[in-house]
Each structure stands twice: as C-alpha cells, then as structure tokens.
Amino acid sequence: MEDLRTVDGILDFAIRGEEESVQFYTDLAKKSVRPGMERIFLEFANEERGHKAKLLAVKAGKQLHPAAAKISDLRISDFVVDVTPSPDLDYQGALILAMKKEKAAFALYQQLAELAPEPSLREVLLALAQEEAKHKLRFEIEYDQVVLKDN
C-alpha cells in the first residue's frame, strides 16, 4: 500500500488506479457481444491511458498546467441507476458506467489533493480532477443527446 502522505505515494496510488481503469475497460471490450461496444470500451481505456501518461510525466518532473476553469456538471450520473458491467451491456449502460466511473475518479483526485503534502502536487491533482470532470461531462452530454433525446 502506498503512503498517501508523500508525493510519490500519492502519484503511485493514482497511477495504479488509472491502470486498473484501463484493465477494467479493456476486459469489458473483450467480453462485449454487442456491435460497436468493443470499440467504445477501448476508447474509454485510451482515456485512462492518457491520465496515466500525465501522472507518469508529473512523476518524472514535468509540470502540468492547472485547470483553466471549473467544468460544468449536468449531474445526470446522480439520477441514473447503477449498472453492472456485463458482456451484453448496451450503449446506455456503457455511458452510465463511464459517467459513474469518471465521477468516482473526480472525487478520488479531489481527496488526494487534500492529502497532498506540497502545493504543486495539489495543483496537479486538482487539474486531473477537472480532467475527469471533463470526461464525465462528455459522457453526460452524449447520454443527454442520445438516450434522453429518445425518451
């Protein structure tokens, strides 16, 4: 278990979380039986790979730019029921799964930022939280335009 009181411990914890997310979406892609869902899950996995790459860059000493502005929240994920990952998951379920996963990642980065022993790390974690919020917003907009439009 990582020491969440150190910069390296926090970064290692976050990197491991992103690796788990990549594996989660990759596994879902392999199990998917619905047309097009494999591609969608692989796209989600690529989003998580991008987060891991940013964390690795920070660990190597690169500075990330702070988030420019707070990302809007449509709060759609607050009002949809939880979905269980399964091979026959439809697009609506995949979007719900992704929204909730990104919401959890946002909350995690917010909590890690509170633990950060250095202001520079706090800024990096808050920027990554906003990145997760941006991804969640993208999934919420897609849900609104595709799923809610038909209802």
C-alpha positions as CSV (number, residue, x, y, z in Angstrom):
1,M,0.0,0.0,0.0
2,E,1.3,3.4,-0.9
3,D,2.0,6.1,1.7
4,L,-0.6,8.8,0.8
5,R,1.4,11.3,2.9
6,T,4.2,11.5,0.2
7,V,4.3,12.8,-3.3
8,D,5.5,9.5,-4.7
9,G,2.9,7.6,-2.7
10,I,0.1,9.7,-4.0
11,L,1.3,9.5,-7.6
12,D,1.8,5.8,-7.4
13,F,-1.6,5.3,-6.0
14,A,-3.2,7.4,-8.7
15,I,-1.2,5.6,-11.4
16,R,-2.3,2.2,-10.1
17,G,-5.9,3.4,-10.2
18,E,-5.6,4.5,-13.8
19,E,-4.0,1.1,-14.7
20,E,-7.0,-0.6,-13.0
21,S,-9.4,1.5,-15.1
22,V,-7.5,0.7,-18.3
23,Q,-7.8,-3.0,-17.4
24,F,-11.5,-2.7,-16.5
25,Y,-12.5,-1.1,-19.8
26,T,-10.2,-3.5,-21.8
27,D,-11.8,-6.5,-20.1
28,L,-15.2,-5.2,-20.9
29,A,-14.2,-4.7,-24.5
30,K,-13.1,-8.3,-24.8
31,K,-16.3,-9.6,-23.3
32,S,-18.6,-7.3,-25.2
33,V,-21.0,-9.1,-27.6
34,R,-23.0,-6.1,-28.8
35,P,-21.9,-4.5,-32.1
36,G,-19.7,-1.4,-31.6
37,M,-19.4,-1.8,-27.8
38,E,-15.9,-3.2,-28.1
39,R,-14.7,0.0,-29.8
40,I,-16.4,2.2,-27.2
41,F,-14.8,0.4,-24.3
42,L,-11.4,0.6,-25.9
43,E,-11.9,4.3,-26.3
44,F,-12.7,4.6,-22.6
45,A,-9.5,2.6,-21.9
46,N,-7.5,5.0,-24.0
47,E,-8.8,7.9,-22.0
48,E,-7.5,6.2,-18.9
49,R,-4.1,5.6,-20.5
50,G,-3.9,9.3,-21.2
51,H,-4.5,10.0,-17.5
52,K,-1.7,7.5,-16.5
53,A,0.7,9.2,-19.0
54,K,0.1,12.5,-17.4
55,L,0.7,11.1,-13.9
56,L,3.9,9.4,-15.1
57,A,5.1,12.7,-16.6
58,V,4.5,14.5,-13.3
59,K,6.4,11.8,-11.5
60,A,9.3,12.4,-14.0
61,G,9.3,16.0,-13.1
62,K,7.1,17.6,-15.7
63,Q,4.7,20.3,-14.6
64,L,1.1,20.1,-15.7
65,H,-0.9,23.2,-16.4
66,P,-3.5,24.0,-13.8
67,A,-7.1,23.6,-14.9
68,A,-8.4,26.7,-16.6
69,A,-11.9,26.7,-15.3
70,K,-14.3,24.5,-13.3
71,I,-16.0,22.1,-15.6
72,S,-19.8,22.1,-15.7
73,D,-21.7,19.2,-14.2
74,L,-25.0,18.1,-15.7
75,R,-25.4,15.8,-12.7
76,I,-27.0,13.1,-14.9
77,S,-25.0,10.4,-13.2
78,D,-26.6,11.4,-9.9
79,F,-30.0,10.4,-11.2
80,V,-29.4,7.2,-13.1
81,V,-29.3,3.7,-11.6
82,D,-26.1,1.8,-11.2
83,V,-25.2,-0.6,-14.0
84,T,-23.5,-3.9,-13.6
85,P,-20.8,-4.5,-16.2
86,S,-21.7,-7.4,-18.4
87,P,-20.9,-8.7,-21.9
88,D,-24.3,-7.7,-23.2
89,L,-24.2,-4.1,-21.9
90,D,-25.9,-1.7,-24.3
91,Y,-24.7,1.8,-25.1
92,Q,-26.9,3.5,-22.5
93,G,-25.4,1.2,-19.8
94,A,-21.9,1.8,-21.0
95,L,-22.4,5.6,-20.8
96,I,-23.8,5.2,-17.3
97,L,-20.9,3.1,-16.3
98,A,-18.4,5.6,-17.7
99,M,-20.2,8.6,-16.1
100,K,-20.1,6.9,-12.7
101,K,-16.5,5.8,-13.0
102,E,-15.4,9.3,-14.0
103,K,-17.4,10.8,-11.2
104,A,-15.6,8.4,-8.7
105,A,-12.2,9.3,-10.3
106,F,-13.0,13.0,-9.9
107,A,-13.8,12.5,-6.2
108,L,-10.7,10.5,-5.7
109,Y,-8.4,13.2,-7.2
110,Q,-10.2,15.8,-5.0
111,Q,-9.5,13.7,-1.9
112,L,-5.9,13.1,-2.9
113,A,-5.4,16.8,-3.5
114,E,-6.5,17.4,0.1
115,L,-3.8,14.9,1.3
116,A,-1.0,16.4,-0.9
117,P,2.0,17.5,1.1
118,E,3.1,20.1,-1.5
119,P,1.1,22.8,-3.2
120,S,2.4,21.9,-6.6
121,L,1.2,18.3,-6.3
122,R,-2.2,19.6,-5.0
123,E,-2.5,21.7,-8.2
124,V,-1.7,18.7,-10.4
125,L,-4.3,16.6,-8.7
126,L,-6.9,19.3,-8.9
127,A,-6.1,19.6,-12.6
128,L,-6.5,15.9,-13.1
129,A,-9.8,16.1,-11.1
130,Q,-11.0,18.6,-13.7
131,E,-9.9,16.4,-16.5
132,E,-12.0,13.6,-15.0
133,A,-14.9,16.1,-14.7
134,K,-14.4,17.0,-18.4
135,H,-14.6,13.3,-19.4
136,K,-17.7,12.8,-17.2
137,L,-19.3,15.9,-18.9
138,R,-18.6,14.4,-22.3
139,F,-20.3,11.2,-21.4
140,E,-23.3,13.1,-19.8
141,I,-23.7,15.2,-23.0
142,E,-23.7,12.0,-25.1
143,Y,-26.2,10.5,-22.7
144,D,-28.4,13.6,-23.0
145,Q,-28.2,13.7,-26.8
146,V,-28.6,10.0,-27.5
147,V,-30.5,8.4,-24.6
148,L,-32.6,11.2,-23.2
149,K,-33.5,12.6,-26.6
150,D,-35.3,9.4,-27.4
151,N,-37.3,9.4,-24.2
